[in-house]
Amino acid sequence: MNTEYLKGRGAQFNTKNKFIKNEMTKEHPECIDDWVEPSVKTRYIMTEAKSIVNKVTSPDVGMWYSMNPYMGCEHGCIYCFARNSFEYWGYSAGIDFESKIMVKKNAPQLLTKFLSDSKWECKPISISGNTDCYQPAEKKFRITRALLEVCNRFNQPVGIITKNAGILRDKDILEEMAEKNLVSVIVSITSLDEDLRQLMEPRTTTASQRFRIISELSKVKVKAGVMLGPMIPGLNDHDMHNILKTASESGATFSAYTFIRLNGVIKDLFHDWLFKCFPHRANKVWNQIQQGHDGKVNDSRWGTRMRGEGPIADIINQQYKKYIERYGLNHERMDLATNLFKKPAVQCTLF
């Protein structure tokens, strides 16, 4: 591995932001005398968001609406598609994305206003559709907890996706919502190899802890599942069987998976990471990813972009179908209750 590898971070450099016309970049380090390396220390940036709930127009992601209490994600997963969106805020999709965390401190108030609108026709809302709502910042700011409290008051159904055991801090409210069929949780597990996890998802919890999430939540009747995303041929695809088997034994009743795609600048970040961490098999892995996307590493077509195509992607898909059948996953409908939604009575103070 490269001796200059930044431990504890996925991205190893800051990519150029396509929205910024003039910025300093490090292309030839031997020619720059006053270059200052970007800080890798986590910094929280408090923001006043204008809105919190977003309508999802992509037809192949399985959600109607999403909300994200944080922008940027300290987990630092090198493959994360959300990195690209961080450029809209004037930052880089690289180190900036995982070290500069934007905190939407007014998110609970915005959600209350949104759900109180007479035009809202209740549909499940996903937390999060972009960055992990239980990343380390949540322990300090508890905004996800506040959002769940709002949803519970309104009987608003939510779906949660996370890879952080911090969700268990909210087991009490999740259990209460589960009694009304208002919540489902899908836990992202990409590998059982702890060495690979530390490199690929440096600030996440271990696979064993993620299985514990499924186990503890399923015991209190929360609908729990597992997301295998992304599957990377030659890197973690061999773990598919054991992840699905253990997840099922832990109480998972549903699952999903994606085939890796490297859109935007993630292509450059992942390529750099791959050849630094796995120089002896990097070419093979890179070529197999390309084989799954018709010679490219990304595909923007609905329906195929997250499944891939070709022999390698087909093998992964066939294995997935075989294993979910074997372990009894995805056999029941996962509909959440939308008929219980109500606007809480407004308490008036008389003077």
N, C-alpha and C positions, 0 to 999 in steps of 0.2 A: 504494500500500500504506500502511496505517496506520503513522505514524512511530513508534509505541510497540511495533511488532512485535518480539517476542523472537527474535532471530536465534539459530540453533542449537538451538531447541526447536520441537516441533510444537505442543503445547498452549500456549495463550497465557494461561491462568489456571487456578486450582484450582477444580474443581467441588465442590459440596457433597456430603459423604459421607452417604448415606441411613441409615447405621448409627450415626451420631453425633447425639445429640439436641441437644446444645448446642455450637455452634461459632461463631466470628466469621467473617462473610462480608463481602465488599466489594460492596454493592449500590448505594450512593450515595457515591462517593469524595469528593465535595465536602463531605460532612457528617462525615467521619471525620478527626480530627486526629492520632491516634496509631496509625494503621494501618501495619503493617509488611508490605511485599511479601514473598511466599514466595521463599525462596532458590532460584535456578536452578542452583546449583553442585552437581555430582554428589557424592553421599555414599554410601558402602558401609556396609551394616548387616549385621554378621555374625550369623547365626542358627543354632540347632540345630533342624533339622527333625525332626518325628516320623515322617514317612514320605516316600518319594521317588517311588514308582511309583503312578500313578493309573489305575484302570480307566475307559475311555472308553465312556460309555453312549449318546452321540449316534450315531445310525445313519448319518449322512451325512457323516462327516468322514474315513472311510477309515483308521481306526486302532483297535487293540484297547486298548493301554495307552500312557501317556505319562509322561515325567518331565522336570522343569524344574529345572535347577541354580540358576536365579536367578528372583526375582520382581521385577517392575518391569523396564523395558527402556530403556536409554539411547538406543537408536536413535530413539525419539520419533516413530514413525510415527503420524500424526494419526488414521488410520482404525482403529487396532488394537483388536480386540474384547477383548483381554486387559485393557485399562484398567479395565473394570468390576470385575474380580475383585480388583483392588488395594484396593478399598474394604473388603474383609473384614479387611485387616490394619490398618485404622484410618487409611489415607491417602486422598488424593484421586486420582481417575482422571486428573487433569490434569497439572500440572507435577510433582507428587509422583511420579507413575508413572515418569517418565523421569529423575528426579533423585535419588530415594531407592531404591537398588538393594539388595534383600535377597539375601544370599549364603548358600546352604545349605552351610556348610562341612563338614558330616558326610554329605553326599550319597553319596560312594563307599562309606562303611561301611554306610549304610542299604541301598544296592543290593546289596552283597555278602550282607547278611543276608536280603534279599528273595529273591534267586536261590538261596540255600542252603536255603530252605524246601522241605520234601518235597512240599508241596501245589502248588508252582509247575509248571504245565503250559506249556511253552515256547510263547510267541507273540511276534511282533516288538513291540518297545517303541519308541515315537517320542520323539526328543529334538529339538526341544521341541514340546509341543502347545500351549504358551501364549506364553512369551516366548523370544526368540532366544538359543540356548545359546552362540552365538559373538559376543554383544554385547561392547563394549569391556572389560567386567569380566573376561572369560575370559582376556585377555592377562595379567592380574595374578594371577588365582586358579587358573586351569587345572583347574577342577572338571569341565568337560566332557571334557577329556583323561583325567582319572582315571576317569570313568564308562565311557569307551570301553575303557580298560585292563581294567576289571572285566568288561565284556561280552566282550572278547576271550578272557579266561581261561576264561569259562564257555561260550564259543561261543554267546552270546546274540545273536540278530539284532536290529539296530536300523535305524530310518529316521530321517534327520536332515533338518530344514528350516531354512534359514538364508538371510540376505542379506549375510553378512559374510565377506570373504576370509580372515579369521583361521582359517577351517577348514583352510586349506592348511598351517598349522603342524602339523596332525595327519595329513598325507598318508601318512606312513609306516605308522601303525597302521591307517588306513582301507584302504590297499593290502593289508595283511596280512589284514584281515577280508574284503576283497573276494575274495581267493583262496578263501575258504571260503563265499562267497555269504552273508555275514552283514551286509551294509550297503548301503543306498541313500541317495542324497542328492538332495534337491530344492531348487533355488535360486530364491528369490523375486525376480522382476524385474517391476516395475510400469510403468516408463517409460524411454524412451531420451532424454528431455529432461532435461538436467542441471540446469537452473534449477528445473524442477518437482520433481525428486528432492530438491534441497536444501531446498525448502519443505515437501514432503510427508513426507519421510523424512530429517530433517536430519542425523543422525549415522550414516548408513549409507555403504557404499562405492558407487562409481559402477557404472553398468550394465556398462561394459567390464570392470571387475574381476569382476563376477559371472559374465560369460561366461567369463572366465579360470578361475574355479572349476570350471565345467562341463568346460572343455577339459582342465585339468590332472588332474582326477579321472578323467575318462573314459579318459585315456591309461594310467592304472594300473588299469584294469578295474573301477573303482567305477561302479555303476549310477547315472547322473546324469540329472536331469530339471529342468524349469522350472515354476515356479508363477507364474501371472499373477493376482495377487490383492492388492487387488481391482481389477476393471475399473470405471472411473468414467466414465459417459457424458459426453461433452463436455469431458473432462479428459485421460484417458490411453487410452481405448479404441481410438483410431486407431493406437496403437503395437502392437496385438496381432500383426499380420502380421509386422512386422520383428523382434519379440522371438522369436516362434516360429521364424522362418527362421534367425536368427542362432544361437539356442540349438541347433537341429538341426545346423547347420554346425559348432558347437563340440563336438558329441558327445552332446547330450541324446538320450535314447531314449524318454522319457515326459514327460507334462505334465499340468497341471490349471489351472483358473481359477475365480475366484469373482466374482460381481456384488456390488458394494458394498452393505452393509447397515449401518445406524447404530443399533446397539442401545444401550439405556440412556443414560447421560450422554454417550456418544460423539456422539450427535446434536447436543448443544449445543456440544461442542468443535469438531466438524467444521464446523458452521454458522458459528461465529465465525471459524475459520481461513479458510474458503472466501471469506467476504465481505471479509476483510482482505486476502487475497492476490490474489483475482481479482474485484474489485468489478464489472467490466464484463460478466462472464459468469456471475457467481455465481447469479443467479436462474434462468438457463437450466439450469445444471448441477443445481441443487437440484430443479427441476421434473422433470428427466429421471430423477433418482434416485427421486422419488416415483412417477413413471409405471412404474417397474420394480417397485414394491411396492404396487400397487393404492391409490395416493394417500398412502402412508406412506413412511417412509425405512427401515423395519425390518419384518422378517417372521420369526416364530419357528417357522413350520411346517417340519417335516423335508422335505427334498427340494426345496422351493422357496425356502427362506430364503437360500441362497447362490447360486442361479441367477437369481432374479428371475422376473418374468412380464410379459406384455404385449409390444407391438411392439419396443420398444428392447432389452429383455432378449433377445428372440427373435433379433434381428439379431446381437447379440454372440455368442449361442450358435451360430447358423448359420455365422458367420465362423470361430469357433473350430473347429468340426467340419471345415470346408473346409480350413483351414490345417494342422491336424494330419494330415489325410489327404495333403495335398500334400507335407508334409515328413517323412512316415514316422514320426510319433510315435505312441506308445501301441499299437504293433502286436505287442508281446510281453508275456507275463505277467511281473510283477515280483515273484513269490514269492521270499521269502528262506528260507534253510535253517533249519528248526527241529529237524531230526533229529540235528544234531551236538551239541546242548546236553549239557553234562556238568558235574557239580560237581567242581572241582579237589580233588585229594587233599589232606587236611589233614596238614601236617608236624608231627610230634610231637617234642618235645625230651626226651631221656632224661637223668635225673640219677643 
